[in-house]
Amino acid sequence: MSESKNNTISPQLEASWLQLLHDVFQTENFALLKQFLIKERNEHTVYPPGSLMFRAFNETLVHRVKVVILGQDPYHGPGQAEGLSFSVPPNLPVPPSLKNVYKELHDDLACSIPSHGHLGQWARQGVLLLNAMLSVRAGAPSSHQNKGWEFFTDELIRRLSRHQDTLVFLLWGKFAQSKASLIDETKHLILKAPHPSPFSAHTGFFGCRHFSQANEYLEDHGLMPIHWQIS
């Protein structure tokens, strides 16, 4: 999404996503979402910047998607949100949930623990790092929930499921797992676990082995596995 001087907001997406979603942008629901975002940006600080709001789609093209990791909404602290779920810029501390993701990666695939939290290497290999809400008011988690983003991202998941084959969906936590009904389980692999948050990681996220399971599924279907090690 980009903002111009007259405060209009329009999507700036790579062509393959525009082709998949072009009619969604013409709906009344999306028009109402744009109006809400214009008002929010006029009155509050909103993360991420407009230029990064659709980053997940521009770094992982439709035909390259292999794995979808679904988050809830962007980080709400200064400079953290960069348009990729769970990811932060390399100059910031690694958030607690991502630390637990790295711990599970280490235990599952013997990956070394990275010193930063930027997940662009995953995105460029076909891991769609998708948040259900693509924006948030500074310091106010879930503040953009039920404002229209879910309509957009739910339809995106439905269309990915319908038009693509053999994708892996990693659904961590109850919110992400509520999206399972949007996915055709006869065509795709759905892996569920508790959220990697420090409050719930010990209830089943640790030991879930989602990363090795995802790679096994991809290889079984003749696809290159994800190189999960972050350098």
Residue frames as qw, qx, qy, qz and C-alpha x, y, z in Angstrom:
[[0.000, 0.889, 0.458, 0.000, 0.00, 0.00, 0.00],
 [0.441, 0.106, -0.001, 0.891, 1.34, 3.44, -0.80],
 [0.067, -0.815, -0.437, 0.376, 0.27, 6.88, 0.42],
 [0.398, 0.493, 0.232, 0.738, 0.29, 9.98, -1.75],
 [0.132, 0.067, -0.272, 0.951, 0.16, 13.62, -0.68],
 [0.481, -0.255, -0.166, -0.822, -3.64, 13.72, -0.92],
 [0.433, -0.228, 0.724, -0.487, -3.86, 10.81, 1.53],
 [0.876, 0.188, -0.177, -0.408, -5.24, 8.33, -0.98],
 [0.469, -0.408, 0.784, -0.009, -4.14, 4.76, -0.46],
 [0.828, 0.395, -0.203, -0.343, -3.72, 2.28, -3.28],
 [0.893, -0.256, 0.349, 0.120, -2.14, -1.16, -3.40],
 [0.316, 0.751, -0.551, -0.181, 1.31, -1.52, -4.93],
 [0.828, -0.176, 0.525, -0.086, 1.63, -5.21, -5.63],
 [0.154, -0.330, 0.811, 0.457, 3.71, -7.41, -7.89],
 [0.483, 0.160, -0.441, -0.739, 1.78, -8.44, -11.01],
 [0.393, -0.076, -0.910, -0.111, 1.08, -12.07, -10.06],
 [0.061, -0.335, -0.735, 0.586, -0.67, -11.03, -6.84],
 [0.307, 0.307, 0.000, -0.901, -2.63, -8.32, -8.65],
 [0.454, 0.067, -0.708, -0.536, -3.83, -10.96, -11.09],
 [0.314, -0.207, -0.909, 0.178, -4.91, -13.24, -8.23],
 [0.165, -0.510, -0.623, 0.569, -6.61, -10.50, -6.20],
 [0.094, 0.154, 0.257, 0.949, -7.54, -7.72, -8.64],
 [0.355, -0.543, -0.534, -0.542, -11.29, -7.92, -8.01],
 [0.538, -0.523, -0.541, 0.379, -10.84, -7.90, -4.23],
 [0.297, -0.187, -0.092, 0.932, -9.46, -4.36, -4.47],
 [0.169, -0.267, -0.407, -0.857, -12.68, -3.23, -6.16],
 [0.403, -0.507, -0.761, -0.019, -14.95, -4.35, -3.31],
 [0.310, -0.814, -0.092, -0.484, -16.78, -2.12, -0.85],
 [0.825, -0.527, -0.091, 0.184, -14.99, -3.92, 2.00],
 [0.700, 0.026, 0.031, 0.713, -11.61, -2.87, 0.66],
 [0.094, 0.666, 0.150, 0.725, -12.80, 0.70, 0.07],
 [0.570, -0.778, -0.111, -0.240, -13.90, 0.90, 3.72],
 [0.841, -0.311, -0.031, 0.441, -10.51, -0.49, 4.83],
 [0.491, 0.357, 0.079, 0.791, -8.73, 2.23, 2.84],
 [0.205, -0.779, -0.134, -0.578, -10.88, 4.91, 4.43],
 [0.764, -0.636, -0.095, 0.047, -10.10, 3.55, 7.87],
 [0.788, -0.091, 0.019, 0.608, -6.35, 3.50, 7.16],
 [0.256, 0.593, 0.102, 0.757, -6.35, 7.06, 5.84],
 [0.448, -0.794, -0.083, -0.403, -8.07, 8.25, 9.02],
 [0.862, -0.443, -0.053, 0.240, -5.72, 6.20, 11.23],
 [0.687, 0.136, 0.037, 0.713, -2.61, 7.58, 9.56],
 [0.037, 0.706, 0.097, 0.700, -3.91, 11.12, 9.92],
 [0.548, -0.724, 0.012, -0.419, -4.57, 10.70, 13.64],
 [0.810, -0.499, 0.308, 0.016, -2.05, 8.08, 14.86],
 [0.049, 0.599, -0.767, -0.223, 1.28, 6.46, 14.16],
 [0.938, 0.147, 0.139, -0.280, 0.67, 3.26, 12.19],
 [0.211, -0.521, 0.797, 0.222, 3.12, 0.40, 11.58],
 [0.619, -0.181, 0.258, 0.720, 4.57, -0.67, 9.22],
 [0.092, 0.490, -0.191, -0.845, 5.16, 2.29, 6.88],
 [0.720, 0.495, 0.176, -0.453, 2.86, 2.24, 3.87],
 [0.443, 0.643, -0.575, -0.244, 5.73, 1.29, 1.58],
 [0.050, 0.306, -0.942, 0.129, 6.24, -1.97, 3.54],
 [0.655, -0.008, 0.406, -0.638, 2.63, -2.97, 4.11],
 [0.916, 0.308, 0.024, -0.257, 2.57, -5.40, 1.17],
 [0.024, 0.704, -0.704, -0.090, 6.19, -6.47, 1.44],
 [0.614, -0.125, 0.773, -0.102, 5.36, -10.14, 2.05],
 [0.747, 0.530, 0.386, -0.112, 3.71, -10.38, -1.36],
 [0.416, 0.872, -0.244, -0.083, 6.38, -8.45, -3.22],
 [0.144, -0.632, 0.761, -0.003, 9.18, -10.65, -1.84],
 [0.369, -0.001, 0.929, -0.008, 7.35, -13.96, -2.39],
 [0.400, 0.179, -0.419, -0.795, 5.62, -14.13, -5.77],
 [0.821, -0.003, 0.161, -0.548, 2.46, -16.23, -6.16],
 [0.894, 0.292, -0.321, -0.113, 4.04, -18.99, -8.24],
 [0.412, 0.451, -0.676, 0.412, 6.96, -19.28, -5.81],
 [0.551, -0.460, 0.372, -0.588, 4.93, -19.78, -2.62],
 [0.555, 0.095, -0.826, 0.023, 5.72, -23.11, -0.97],
 [0.404, -0.352, -0.713, 0.452, 5.07, -22.43, 2.73],
 [0.196, -0.706, -0.158, -0.662, 2.73, -19.97, 4.46],
 [0.390, -0.218, -0.643, 0.622, 3.49, -18.87, 8.03],
 [0.193, -0.713, -0.416, -0.530, 0.48, -17.00, 9.37],
 [0.248, -0.089, -0.513, 0.817, 0.81, -14.37, 12.07],
 [0.015, -0.725, -0.650, 0.228, -1.86, -12.16, 13.59],
 [0.196, 0.969, 0.124, 0.086, -0.80, -8.51, 13.28],
 [0.560, 0.572, -0.300, 0.519, 2.49, -6.59, 12.90],
 [0.536, -0.278, -0.435, 0.668, 4.77, -5.71, 15.80],
 [0.073, -0.909, -0.359, -0.199, 3.56, -2.50, 17.41],
 [0.530, -0.674, 0.029, 0.515, 6.89, -1.11, 18.66],
 [0.209, 0.888, -0.208, -0.354, 8.94, 1.58, 16.89],
 [0.207, 0.664, -0.661, -0.280, 10.80, 0.26, 13.85],
 [0.501, -0.164, 0.845, -0.091, 9.89, -3.40, 14.41],
 [0.703, 0.463, 0.506, -0.190, 7.24, -4.03, 11.75],
 [0.058, -0.498, 0.569, 0.652, 8.64, -4.59, 8.28],
 [0.662, 0.326, -0.229, -0.635, 5.79, -6.27, 6.46],
 [0.597, 0.179, -0.779, -0.064, 6.86, -9.89, 7.13],
 [0.778, -0.539, -0.096, -0.309, 5.22, -11.89, 9.91],
 [0.874, -0.426, -0.026, 0.232, 7.54, -12.63, 12.86],
 [0.698, 0.265, 0.022, 0.665, 10.41, -10.73, 11.17],
 [0.199, -0.937, -0.072, 0.276, 12.18, -7.57, 12.38],
 [0.447, 0.836, -0.283, 0.144, 14.96, -5.47, 10.79],
 [0.843, 0.094, -0.396, 0.351, 18.44, -6.87, 11.44],
 [0.228, 0.442, -0.390, 0.775, 19.47, -3.98, 13.69],
 [0.566, -0.475, 0.127, -0.661, 16.75, -4.68, 16.28],
 [0.303, -0.279, 0.860, -0.301, 16.67, -7.28, 19.09],
 [0.335, -0.096, -0.874, -0.339, 15.11, -10.64, 18.23],
 [0.589, -0.346, 0.064, -0.728, 11.55, -10.71, 19.67],
 [0.467, -0.289, 0.764, -0.339, 10.73, -13.44, 22.23],
 [0.858, 0.275, 0.312, -0.301, 8.43, -15.45, 19.94],
 [0.676, 0.657, -0.331, -0.035, 11.02, -15.50, 17.18],
 [0.097, -0.593, 0.767, -0.225, 13.67, -16.61, 19.67],
 [0.679, -0.056, 0.666, -0.304, 11.47, -19.63, 20.36],
 [0.815, 0.547, -0.003, -0.191, 11.07, -20.26, 16.62],
 [0.355, 0.712, -0.599, 0.093, 14.87, -20.28, 16.35],
 [0.401, -0.395, 0.772, -0.295, 15.12, -22.66, 19.32],
 [0.836, 0.209, 0.435, -0.261, 12.72, -25.10, 17.64],
 [0.667, 0.694, -0.261, -0.077, 14.67, -24.79, 14.38],
 [0.028, 0.649, -0.740, 0.177, 17.84, -25.65, 16.27],
 [0.560, -0.173, 0.752, -0.303, 16.26, -28.68, 17.92],
 [0.814, 0.417, 0.295, -0.275, 14.50, -29.81, 14.72],
 [0.781, 0.605, -0.006, 0.158, 17.14, -29.25, 12.03],
 [0.742, -0.327, 0.010, 0.585, 20.27, -28.36, 14.04],
 [0.312, 0.781, 0.125, 0.527, 20.19, -24.81, 12.64],
 [0.435, -0.092, -0.363, 0.819, 22.45, -22.41, 14.47],
 [0.081, -0.814, -0.493, 0.298, 20.73, -19.56, 16.32],
 [0.400, 0.620, 0.173, 0.652, 20.93, -16.35, 14.23],
 [0.336, -0.241, -0.330, 0.848, 22.04, -13.07, 15.77],
 [0.216, 0.125, -0.071, -0.966, 19.22, -11.09, 14.12],
 [0.432, 0.341, 0.745, -0.377, 15.51, -11.45, 13.39],
 [0.427, 0.518, -0.244, -0.700, 15.22, -10.60, 9.69],
 [0.672, 0.095, 0.733, -0.052, 13.52, -13.44, 7.76],
 [0.465, 0.674, -0.216, -0.532, 13.95, -12.15, 4.22],
 [0.037, 0.380, -0.892, -0.243, 15.95, -15.25, 3.31],
 [0.349, 0.255, 0.882, -0.190, 12.86, -17.36, 3.95],
 [0.453, 0.670, 0.252, -0.531, 10.61, -15.03, 1.95],
 [0.300, 0.652, -0.507, -0.478, 12.89, -15.17, -1.09],
 [0.042, -0.179, 0.974, 0.131, 12.74, -19.00, -1.06],
 [0.423, -0.254, -0.678, -0.544, 8.94, -19.12, -1.13],
 [0.282, -0.410, -0.752, 0.433, 7.91, -18.74, 2.50],
 [0.127, -0.643, -0.297, -0.694, 4.98, -16.30, 2.56],
 [0.291, -0.181, -0.608, 0.716, 5.27, -14.49, 5.90],
 [0.212, -0.510, -0.472, -0.687, 1.67, -13.36, 6.14],
 [0.059, 0.137, 0.615, -0.774, -0.07, -11.45, 8.90],
 [0.090, 0.598, 0.794, 0.068, -3.88, -11.59, 9.02],
 [0.023, 0.970, 0.196, -0.143, -3.86, -7.84, 9.65],
 [0.708, 0.369, 0.041, 0.601, -1.27, -5.89, 7.69],
 [0.110, 0.584, -0.168, 0.787, -1.19, -2.82, 9.93],
 [0.550, -0.549, -0.564, 0.278, -1.43, -1.82, 13.58],
 [0.111, -0.931, 0.017, -0.347, -1.57, 1.38, 15.62],
 [0.376, 0.468, -0.596, 0.533, 1.65, 2.09, 17.51],
 [0.067, -0.230, 0.712, -0.661, 1.61, 0.57, 20.98],
 [0.650, 0.066, 0.331, -0.681, -1.82, -1.00, 20.49],
 [0.073, -0.117, 0.960, 0.243, -1.76, -4.70, 19.52],
 [0.133, 0.428, 0.889, 0.093, -4.82, -5.93, 17.57],
 [0.118, 0.530, 0.234, -0.806, -5.99, -2.33, 17.11],
 [0.368, 0.351, -0.437, -0.742, -6.67, -2.95, 13.39],
 [0.097, 0.132, 0.986, 0.016, -8.55, -6.18, 13.98],
 [0.197, 0.624, 0.748, -0.113, -12.07, -6.31, 12.49],
 [0.088, 0.701, -0.027, -0.708, -11.42, -3.25, 10.31],
 [0.696, 0.630, -0.065, -0.339, -11.35, -5.08, 6.98],
 [0.073, 0.621, -0.766, -0.147, -7.96, -6.76, 6.77],
 [0.501, -0.069, 0.851, -0.143, -9.38, -10.19, 7.58],
 [0.706, 0.579, 0.263, -0.310, -11.70, -9.98, 4.56],
 [0.424, 0.779, -0.429, -0.170, -8.64, -9.39, 2.37],
 [0.031, -0.519, 0.853, -0.050, -6.29, -11.96, 3.87],
 [0.649, 0.088, 0.701, -0.282, -8.98, -14.65, 4.25],
 [0.739, 0.619, 0.094, -0.250, -9.79, -14.32, 0.56],
 [0.252, 0.735, -0.624, -0.077, -6.07, -14.44, -0.25],
 [0.350, -0.296, 0.877, -0.147, -5.71, -17.73, 1.67],
 [0.738, 0.350, 0.490, -0.305, -8.78, -19.18, -0.07],
 [0.634, 0.732, -0.148, -0.202, -7.41, -18.30, -3.49],
 [0.030, 0.629, -0.777, -0.005, -3.95, -19.60, -2.75],
 [0.537, -0.071, 0.811, -0.221, -5.53, -22.86, -1.62],
 [0.728, 0.514, 0.345, -0.294, -7.74, -23.04, -4.71],
 [0.577, 0.787, -0.187, -0.114, -5.20, -22.09, -7.38],
 [0.123, 0.657, -0.736, 0.105, -1.99, -23.61, -5.98],
 [0.935, -0.110, -0.318, -0.107, -1.07, -27.19, -5.11],
 [0.847, -0.108, -0.337, 0.397, 1.06, -28.81, -2.40],
 [0.015, 0.709, -0.267, 0.653, 1.52, -25.80, -0.13],
 [0.538, -0.253, -0.678, 0.433, 2.44, -26.11, 3.54],
 [0.259, -0.750, -0.086, -0.602, 0.51, -23.95, 6.01],
 [0.449, -0.045, -0.661, 0.600, 2.10, -23.46, 9.43],
 [0.388, -0.679, -0.261, -0.566, -0.66, -22.42, 11.81],
 [0.437, 0.009, -0.635, 0.637, 0.72, -21.47, 15.22],
 [0.098, 0.134, 0.473, -0.865, -1.79, -20.58, 17.93],
 [0.311, 0.504, 0.765, -0.253, -5.58, -20.53, 18.06],
 [0.306, 0.722, 0.018, -0.620, -5.94, -17.44, 15.88],
 [0.170, 0.467, -0.711, -0.498, -3.93, -18.90, 13.01],
 [0.136, 0.065, 0.988, 0.031, -5.61, -22.28, 13.41],
 [0.403, 0.545, 0.506, -0.533, -9.03, -20.63, 12.97],
 [0.372, 0.619, -0.341, -0.601, -8.03, -20.09, 9.31],
 [0.287, -0.174, 0.923, 0.189, -7.70, -23.83, 8.61],
 [0.519, 0.501, 0.653, -0.231, -11.25, -23.96, 7.24],
 [0.364, 0.806, -0.129, -0.448, -10.13, -21.73, 4.36],
 [0.041, 0.572, -0.775, -0.264, -7.62, -24.36, 3.15],
 [0.902, 0.164, -0.227, -0.329, -8.29, -27.49, 1.10],
 [0.552, -0.546, 0.627, -0.062, -6.65, -30.25, 3.14],
 [0.901, 0.233, 0.362, 0.050, -6.84, -32.63, 0.17],
 [0.618, 0.727, -0.028, 0.297, -4.35, -30.46, -1.75],
 [0.144, 0.744, -0.391, 0.522, -2.16, -28.99, 0.96],
 [0.629, -0.176, -0.638, 0.407, -0.44, -29.84, 4.25],
 [0.314, -0.786, 0.014, -0.533, -1.70, -28.04, 7.36],
 [0.608, -0.032, -0.613, 0.503, 0.54, -28.19, 10.43],
 [0.388, -0.792, -0.132, -0.453, -0.82, -26.87, 13.75],
 [0.604, -0.098, -0.541, 0.578, 0.95, -26.07, 17.01],
 [0.298, -0.838, -0.326, 0.321, 0.64, -23.65, 19.93],
 [0.262, 0.939, -0.076, 0.208, 1.97, -20.16, 19.34],
 [0.739, 0.171, -0.343, 0.554, 5.74, -19.73, 19.91],
 [0.219, -0.796, 0.123, -0.551, 5.07, -16.98, 22.43],
 [0.162, 0.327, -0.780, 0.509, 6.87, -17.46, 25.77],
 [0.559, -0.133, 0.402, -0.713, 3.40, -17.94, 27.29],
 [0.889, 0.163, 0.183, -0.387, 2.57, -21.00, 25.17],
 [0.478, 0.591, -0.634, -0.141, 5.67, -22.38, 23.44],
 [0.084, -0.323, 0.906, -0.261, 6.19, -24.99, 26.16],
 [0.659, 0.149, 0.527, -0.516, 2.68, -26.40, 25.62],
 [0.790, 0.310, 0.527, 0.039, 3.53, -28.03, 22.30],
 [0.450, 0.867, -0.184, -0.106, 5.33, -25.62, 19.99],
 [0.091, -0.646, 0.758, 0.014, 8.67, -26.94, 21.17],
 [0.410, -0.102, 0.907, 0.003, 9.04, -30.37, 19.64],
 [0.664, 0.521, 0.290, -0.452, 6.46, -29.83, 16.88],
 [0.495, -0.177, 0.680, 0.511, 9.14, -30.36, 14.18],
 [0.513, 0.740, 0.316, -0.299, 7.19, -28.32, 11.66],
 [0.158, 0.793, -0.430, -0.402, 10.26, -27.29, 9.70],
 [0.174, -0.275, 0.915, 0.238, 11.46, -30.81, 8.96],
 [0.463, 0.418, 0.764, -0.165, 7.89, -31.94, 8.26],
 [0.399, 0.807, 0.046, -0.432, 7.43, -29.10, 5.78],
 [0.098, 0.642, -0.663, -0.372, 10.62, -30.02, 3.96],
 [0.340, -0.018, 0.939, 0.052, 9.73, -33.71, 3.86],
 [0.497, 0.613, 0.544, -0.284, 6.36, -32.84, 2.31],
 [0.318, 0.817, -0.227, -0.424, 7.94, -30.55, -0.29],
 [0.053, -0.476, 0.835, 0.272, 10.54, -33.15, -1.23],
 [0.446, 0.194, 0.868, -0.097, 7.89, -35.89, -1.43],
 [0.496, 0.743, 0.403, -0.199, 6.13, -33.74, -4.04],
 [0.713, 0.368, 0.260, 0.537, 9.25, -33.09, -6.09],
 [0.049, 0.953, 0.040, 0.296, 9.91, -29.58, -4.77],
 [0.461, 0.389, -0.470, 0.644, 13.08, -28.05, -3.38],
 [0.522, -0.613, -0.521, 0.283, 13.01, -27.90, 0.44],
 [0.079, -0.962, 0.026, -0.261, 13.40, -24.62, 2.30],
 [0.608, 0.180, -0.439, 0.637, 16.88, -23.83, 3.55],
 [0.431, -0.819, -0.362, -0.111, 15.74, -22.69, 6.99],
 [0.638, -0.343, -0.142, 0.674, 19.15, -21.63, 8.28],
 [0.108, 0.986, 0.106, 0.076, 19.29, -17.82, 8.57],
 [0.732, 0.163, -0.119, 0.651, 22.80, -16.58, 7.83]]
